[in-house]
Amino acid sequence: MSDPAKVRRHAERVRELVASVVRSQIKDPRLGMITITDARITADLRDATVFYTVLGDAVAQADTAAALESAKGLLRSTVGKALGLRHSPTLTFVLDDVQDQVKHIDDLLAAARNADAEVQRLAARAEYAGEAQPYRVDDDETDDETDETDEAADVPENPRGGAAR
């Protein structure tokens, strides 16, 4: 097993190398507006996954995937020579659908905002199902309580500390 920091450095180097080779050496007309977004490499440094995005529709994405697949040998040899490893890592290209995920999350957030606005609109017109104060204290009960305290106040004190009757 390799050091995780070394694996991260190699992954970053793979990303930079693939981006450089795609930009400068691959002349395939099927290659669209591509951006290499990330690269990950296994701990044994044998397999590398390269993530990319393509500006355009599904046809442009399919064409770019085909162009990368056909240039995989050139990319692998360039990466292997530059990294100086015993074995050149195999490259796997994965379309990074960040834009689709961002659009999906934005749609979900918009739906949540609309639902919250609807709840607030309904709450503004809402009325109590019963009375506004369900724990109302009757006036008769408060009068009885004050009468009892008034009666206790009228009883004289016993010199020993208790009320005299």
C-alpha positions as CSV (number, residue, x, y, z in Angstrom):
1,M,0.0,0.0,0.0
2,S,1.1,3.5,-0.8
3,D,1.1,6.6,1.3
4,P,-2.3,8.4,0.8
5,A,-0.5,11.7,0.2
6,K,1.5,10.1,-2.5
7,V,-1.6,8.7,-4.1
8,R,-3.3,12.1,-4.0
9,R,-0.2,13.7,-5.7
10,H,-0.2,11.1,-8.4
11,A,-3.9,11.5,-9.0
12,E,-3.4,15.3,-9.4
13,R,-0.5,14.7,-11.7
14,V,-2.6,12.3,-13.8
15,R,-5.3,15.0,-14.1
16,E,-2.8,17.6,-15.2
17,L,-1.1,15.3,-17.7
18,V,-4.4,14.1,-19.3
19,A,-5.6,17.7,-19.6
20,S,-2.4,18.8,-21.2
21,V,-2.3,15.9,-23.7
22,V,-6.0,16.4,-24.6
23,R,-5.4,20.1,-25.2
24,S,-2.2,19.8,-27.2
25,Q,-1.7,16.4,-28.8
26,I,-5.1,14.8,-29.5
27,K,-6.3,16.1,-32.9
28,D,-9.5,14.0,-33.1
29,P,-12.4,16.1,-34.6
30,R,-14.8,14.2,-32.4
31,L,-13.3,15.7,-29.3
32,G,-15.6,18.5,-28.1
33,M,-15.2,21.2,-25.5
34,I,-13.8,19.0,-22.8
35,T,-12.7,19.8,-19.2
36,I,-10.9,17.3,-17.1
37,T,-12.4,17.8,-13.7
38,D,-10.8,15.2,-11.5
39,A,-8.7,12.1,-11.4
40,R,-8.6,9.3,-8.8
41,I,-6.0,6.5,-8.6
42,T,-6.1,3.3,-6.6
43,A,-3.8,2.8,-3.7
44,D,-1.7,0.3,-5.6
45,L,-1.3,2.9,-8.4
46,R,-2.6,0.5,-11.1
47,D,-5.9,2.0,-12.1
48,A,-6.8,5.6,-12.6
49,T,-10.2,7.1,-13.2
50,V,-10.4,10.4,-15.0
51,F,-13.6,12.5,-14.7
52,Y,-14.4,14.9,-17.5
53,T,-17.3,17.2,-18.6
54,V,-18.3,18.2,-22.1
55,L,-20.0,21.3,-23.2
56,G,-22.8,20.3,-25.5
57,D,-25.6,17.8,-26.0
58,A,-25.7,14.0,-25.8
59,V,-24.2,13.7,-29.2
60,A,-21.2,15.8,-28.3
61,Q,-20.7,13.8,-25.1
62,A,-20.8,10.5,-27.0
63,D,-18.4,11.7,-29.6
64,T,-16.0,12.9,-27.0
65,A,-16.2,9.6,-25.1
66,A,-15.3,7.8,-28.4
67,A,-12.4,10.2,-29.0
68,L,-11.0,9.6,-25.5
69,E,-11.4,5.9,-25.8
70,S,-9.4,5.9,-29.1
71,A,-6.7,8.1,-27.6
72,K,-6.4,6.0,-24.4
73,G,-3.2,4.3,-25.5
74,L,-1.4,7.6,-26.1
75,L,-2.7,9.0,-22.8
76,R,-1.7,6.0,-20.9
77,S,1.9,5.9,-22.3
78,T,2.3,9.7,-21.6
79,V,1.0,9.3,-18.0
80,G,3.2,6.2,-17.4
81,K,6.4,8.0,-18.7
82,A,5.7,11.2,-16.7
83,L,4.9,9.4,-13.4
84,G,7.9,7.1,-13.6
85,L,6.1,4.2,-12.1
86,R,6.9,0.6,-12.7
87,H,3.5,0.0,-14.2
88,S,1.5,2.6,-16.1
89,P,-1.9,2.9,-14.6
90,T,-4.9,1.9,-16.8
91,L,-7.1,4.9,-17.6
92,T,-10.9,4.8,-17.3
93,F,-12.8,7.9,-18.5
94,V,-16.1,8.8,-16.7
95,L,-18.4,11.5,-17.8
96,D,-18.8,13.9,-14.8
97,D,-22.5,14.9,-14.9
98,V,-22.1,17.8,-12.4
99,Q,-24.2,20.1,-14.5
100,D,-27.1,17.6,-14.5
101,Q,-26.8,17.1,-10.8
102,V,-26.7,20.9,-10.2
103,K,-29.8,21.4,-12.3
104,H,-31.6,18.6,-10.5
105,I,-30.7,20.1,-7.1
106,D,-31.8,23.6,-8.3
107,D,-35.1,22.1,-9.4
108,L,-35.6,20.4,-6.0
109,L,-34.8,23.7,-4.2
110,A,-37.3,25.6,-6.3
111,A,-40.0,23.0,-5.6
112,A,-39.2,23.3,-1.8
113,R,-39.4,27.1,-2.0
114,N,-42.8,26.9,-3.8
115,A,-44.1,24.4,-1.2
116,D,-42.9,26.6,1.7
117,A,-44.6,29.6,0.1
118,E,-47.8,27.6,-0.2
119,V,-47.6,26.6,3.4
120,Q,-47.1,30.2,4.5
121,R,-50.0,31.4,2.4
122,L,-52.3,28.8,3.9
123,A,-51.0,29.6,7.4
124,A,-51.8,33.3,6.9
125,R,-55.5,32.5,6.3
126,A,-55.7,29.8,9.0
127,E,-58.1,30.1,11.9
128,Y,-58.2,28.2,15.2
129,A,-60.2,24.9,15.1
130,G,-61.6,25.6,18.6
131,E,-61.3,28.6,20.8
132,A,-58.2,30.8,20.6
133,Q,-57.4,30.1,24.3
134,P,-58.3,26.5,25.0
135,Y,-57.0,26.7,28.6
136,R,-59.2,29.6,29.6
137,V,-59.7,29.9,33.4
138,D,-63.4,30.5,34.4
139,D,-64.1,33.7,36.4
140,D,-66.0,31.6,39.0
141,E,-62.9,29.5,39.8
142,T,-60.8,32.6,40.4
143,D,-63.4,34.1,42.7
144,D,-63.5,30.9,44.8
145,E,-59.7,30.9,45.2
146,T,-59.6,34.5,46.3
147,D,-62.4,33.9,48.8
148,E,-60.4,31.0,50.4
149,T,-57.3,33.2,50.8
150,D,-59.4,36.0,52.2
151,E,-60.9,33.6,54.8
152,A,-57.4,32.4,55.8
153,A,-56.3,36.0,56.2
154,D,-59.2,36.7,58.6
155,V,-58.2,33.9,61.1
156,P,-56.0,35.3,63.9
157,E,-52.6,34.0,64.5
158,N,-51.9,31.6,67.4
159,P,-48.9,32.6,69.5
160,R,-47.4,29.1,69.0
161,G,-47.2,29.6,65.2
162,G,-50.4,27.9,64.0
163,A,-53.7,29.4,63.1
164,A,-56.2,29.6,66.0
165,R,-59.7,28.3,65.4
